[in-house]
């Protein structure tokens, strides 16, 4: 989206004359600003303000909502299936192109843990974030109503696997939300909730440094969150999380945030990949050894020209992806004009992480901050980075209102099965299925 946005501005005259066309293929009609997913899950931000509608911000581009299944770069064609592909019987679209920009990002990296596919849920999409919020509150409703102690204990046990940004921020924000929500239940206290963070290495939040990582562990444990370092999830069959240290936790909530991997599309392109499955790219963001192909973001292995060690690539995070998109768009424009290309070079500015409302850690330009100042910097940084003035104003307004009024504690689990009520009224038994967390 960022690349198309900049190309749209730089090629404005060519787009108007019809000389150039920008086609954006995406599986959803919006871009998700992922750093705000934890706050959306906690109810601090409305879900619709975490996403940016492509058709609104890219009015001069052709938007195709679908999935690229294969790319034949020798013929310069992309095979794309759309929502209409199965309806009209015409099959997939064959889209021809002159320049190819591949930025499909990453997907959750899962391991062959027994029961994970049946009971786990990820935390990479807005749908997963909102579904998890609804699920957590629903589990509190179950625990409040059941007369079975085993069901109550499992409902109030929440296991998160992965101690990176996604896992720590999601757990911290949801624990904050659930602890606040518990005050409205007559038979659930905050200390009844059991939160467990499982991390396979000896530290969490490695991006913010070792000392701040230790502080984050102390902060979480001070809130009665059970942080298990050097521990793996061995199994979660039958809704029982079995850890490598021998612990067993009956649970109805297992959140998997243990890393990401490149989008599967890359394997169907025939373009050169590195050992991790990412596109091998040059510092100019061209695909190595391939003309008219470009990439950036999580899918691209881009040389880090600012690193002291040779052979290192830029980290797969939003900080690099957004800046790479700017250079990529400029280089595509330069290539069309026959001008020289620019190398991507960006020094790492630092990292920020939220540990819940008014709590956080930050490592900015060598300075370490924690607590309220770090949390404030976290919000200011991401507010400055979320796309469009419209979204910035809406997010700021919601933060302001959240500071003046009480949190919303409503679960809208029926959103996942909107026809269930009507099917029941029509005399049909609602079809089985539901939230993977349940």
WOKASUL-V928320 format. One record per residue. N is the residue number from 1. NEAR is the number of other ideal C-beta (glycine too) atoms within 12 Angstrom. Layout:
# WOKASUL-V928320
n={N/N}
near={NEAR/NEAR}
This chain:
# WOKASUL-V928320
n={1/2/3/4/5/6/7/8/9/10/11/12/13/14/15/16/17/18/19/20/21/22/23/24/25/26/27/28/29/30/31/32/33/34/35/36/37/38/39/40/41/42/43/44/45/46/47/48/49/50/51/52/53/54/55/56/57/58/59/60/61/62/63/64/65/66/67/68/69/70/71/72/73/74/75/76/77/78/79/80/81/82/83/84/85/86/87/88/89/90/91/92/93/94/95/96/97/98/99/100/101/102/103/104/105/106/107/108/109/110/111/112/113/114/115/116/117/118/119/120/121/122/123/124/125/126/127/128/129/130/131/132/133/134/135/136/137/138/139/140/141/142/143/144/145/146/147/148/149/150/151/152/153/154/155/156/157/158/159/160/161/162/163/164/165/166/167/168/169/170/171/172/173/174/175/176/177/178/179/180/181/182/183/184/185/186/187/188/189/190/191/192/193/194/195/196/197/198/199/200/201/202/203/204/205/206/207/208/209/210/211/212/213/214/215/216/217/218/219/220/221/222/223/224/225/226/227/228/229/230/231/232/233/234/235/236/237/238/239/240/241/242/243/244/245/246/247/248/249/250/251/252/253/254/255/256/257/258/259/260/261/262/263/264/265/266/267/268/269/270/271/272/273/274/275/276/277/278/279/280/281/282/283/284/285/286/287/288/289/290/291/292/293/294/295/296/297/298/299/300/301/302/303/304/305/306/307/308/309/310/311/312/313/314/315/316/317/318/319/320/321/322/323/324/325/326/327/328/329/330/331/332/333/334/335/336/337/338/339/340/341/342/343/344/345/346/347/348/349/350/351/352/353/354/355/356/357/358/359/360/361/362/363/364/365/366/367/368/369/370/371/372/373/374/375/376/377/378/379/380/381/382/383/384/385/386/387/388/389/390/391/392/393/394/395/396/397/398/399/400/401/402/403/404/405/406/407/408/409/410/411/412/413/414/415/416/417/418/419/420/421/422/423/424/425/426/427/428/429/430/431/432/433/434/435/436/437/438}
near={38/36/39/39/29/30/35/31/23/26/29/19/14/20/22/13/11/11/13/25/24/35/30/36/35/33/27/24/23/29/38/34/36/38/37/41/40/46/42/39/45/40/37/40/40/26/33/20/31/36/35/34/24/32/21/20/28/31/19/28/29/24/29/33/24/28/25/36/27/24/36/21/28/14/15/18/22/34/26/32/26/26/17/16/20/12/10/12/8/12/16/24/26/23/27/18/30/22/34/37/42/41/40/35/36/29/24/31/27/25/22/11/28/18/25/30/18/19/32/37/41/35/44/36/28/32/28/34/41/36/34/47/48/36/38/47/40/32/41/41/28/29/35/23/17/20/11/13/13/18/21/26/24/31/35/41/35/44/47/48/48/40/40/37/41/43/44/45/49/46/49/45/45/49/44/38/41/47/32/28/34/28/17/22/26/11/16/28/20/23/15/25/37/34/39/39/46/41/38/28/20/16/25/46/42/28/31/38/27/19/18/33/33/23/29/48/30/20/34/36/21/17/28/20/37/30/35/33/27/16/29/26/41/25/28/39/21/18/30/25/43/28/29/20/20/13/23/23/35/29/43/39/47/47/49/39/41/34/29/32/26/34/34/21/36/36/21/23/33/21/35/25/29/22/12/21/28/37/43/31/40/31/29/29/46/37/36/25/14/26/17/22/39/42/49/46/42/38/42/49/35/42/28/26/24/22/18/10/10/10/13/16/31/35/29/35/30/35/27/35/36/35/31/45/35/26/37/45/35/31/35/38/30/24/26/21/15/8/13/12/23/25/24/36/20/27/17/24/25/25/38/41/47/46/45/38/31/23/32/42/44/37/30/28/14/13/19/26/30/33/24/19/20/34/32/23/30/41/36/22/27/38/30/20/27/36/35/25/14/18/31/24/15/26/36/23/18/31/30/16/18/25/15/10/12/15/28/24/24/20/26/20/26/19/22/26/21/12/16/20/13/13/15/14/11/11/8/12/10/19/11/9/11/21/30/26/37/28}
